[in-house]
């Protein structure tokens, strides 16, 4: 017997979290409610502190749904009778890659081969961040980018130098 096959109600009683076993729980509530004096009118829909409870579903003798999962990609699970391709019913945290509600397509911010008709569209090197752009560049492209940056730096320095010659002590471009 697996511990997940023990229902939550019985588990609570076995670990001394509940005062009475599940079959006598309703009678226990009724007895305790008789001891309570209603001092103020309440619009609460329940007359005890437990609130609404869903009925427990029994899935192949297991109350712990975290074990109802497939064994691998498109394999299924014969023990709990999951067919191949079933995604399971276990809980995943919001934001987890395994949570279908948190999966979203990657948004690409650029394309290294944009405007290059010699490269088929399916083979374009698209990137989602500047870090990925740097990883996709080959050595020749990195060297060309550095040379372009250096040429732009020299051009800017020359403009600043020419502007300072035209006006003594000036710092504006003219």
N, C-alpha and C positions, 0 to 999 in steps of 0.2 A: 504494500500500500504506500502510496506517495502522500507526502504531507499536503500537496495541493488538492488532494481529493477530499480533505476534511473541509466541510462548509464553514464559512465565516462565523455563523452563529455558534456552531459546536466548538470551533476553535476559541472563540471568546469565552465560552464556559469552561473549556479544558484548561485555559491559562489564567483562570480566575479573574477575568475582566468583566464577566457578567455574573449576576447573582444566581440566576436560575438557568436550567437547560432550556433549549429552544421550545420543546413542546409545551412547557408550562409558562412561557414568557407572556402570552396574552392574559392569562389568569393573574399573573404577577402584576401586570400593568393595571388591570382592573382593581385589584386589591389596593394598590398604592394610590390610585386616583380617588378611591373612596376616603382615604385619609387626608386628602388635600381640601382645605377650606377655601372656597372661592371668595376672595376679598374684593376684587375689582372685576368689572365686566371686561371680557377680552373678546376681540374679534379674531383671535387665532383659530385657524381651521382645525388644529389638533389639540386635544385636551391633555397631552402629555409632552414631555420635552424631547421626544425622539424625533418627531417630524416625519416627513414622507420617506418611505423606504421602498425601493424597487424590489419586486420579487426576485429571488435568487434563481438564476438559470443554471441548469446543470448541463454542461457540454461534455458528453461522453464520460461522465463520472468525475470531471474535473471542474472545480469551482474557480480555480486560479487560472484566469484566461491568458496569463503570460506564457503558459506552455503551449498554447495553441498557435504554433508557428510552423512554417514550412522548413524542411531540412536543408534546402539550398535552392539555387536558381532553377526554377521549373521542375523540381523533383516532387514536391508535395510531402505529405507525412501520413503513412499508413496507420500509425498508432492512433492518431486523433481524426483519421479519415479526411484529411485535407487533399483535394485533388491537385495535380500539377498546375502550376501557374497561379494558385491562390496566394494572396499576399499575407494571409494570417489575420488574426484579430487582436494582436497584442498592442499594448499602448506604446507610443513613442513620444518623446518630448517635443514640444513645439520648437521649431528651428532645427530639428534633427534631419539629416539627409535621408533617413529612412521614413520620415513622415511625409506622405504624399502632399499634404497641404502646404508644406514648407519648401517644396521643390519648385524652382523657377528657372527658366532658361537663362543662360549667361548673356549679358548685354555687352556687346563688343563696342569699343569706343573708337576704333580706328582700323585701318587696313594698310599694311606695308606695300601691297601691290596695287593700290588704287591707281587707275589710269594706265596701267600696263596691260595692253591688249594681248601680249604674247603669253600671259599666264591665264589658264582657264579659271573661270569664276570659282569653281569648286576647290581650287588649289590656292586661293588667296590666303595670305598670312594675316588673319584678323587677330586683334589683341584686345583684352579687356582692361588692361592697366598699363601704365608706363613701364612697370617692372617686366611684364610679359613682352612689351615691345622691345626692350633691351635684350631679352632672352632670344627673341626671334631673329634679330639682326645677325648677319654673318660678319666675319672679320672685315671684309672689304667695305661693307656698308657702314660698319662702326668707324672705320678709318675715314671714309668719305664724310661722315657726319662730324667727326672731330675737325677735319680740315675746313669744313664749311663754317663751323663755330669759330675756329681760329681766324678765318678770313673776315667774318663779321666783326670779331673783336678788333682786328687791325683797322678795318674801315671806320669803326666807331672812334677808335683812338685818333685816327687821322683827322676825322671831322672835328673832334674836340681840339686838337692841336691847331688846325686851321682857324677855328673860331676864336681861339685865344690870341692868335697872331693879329687877326683883323682888329680886335678891340683889346686894348691893353688892360689886362686884369679881368677881362670879361669872362663870364662862365656860360653865356647863352650861345645858342647856335645861330649862325647868321647866314 
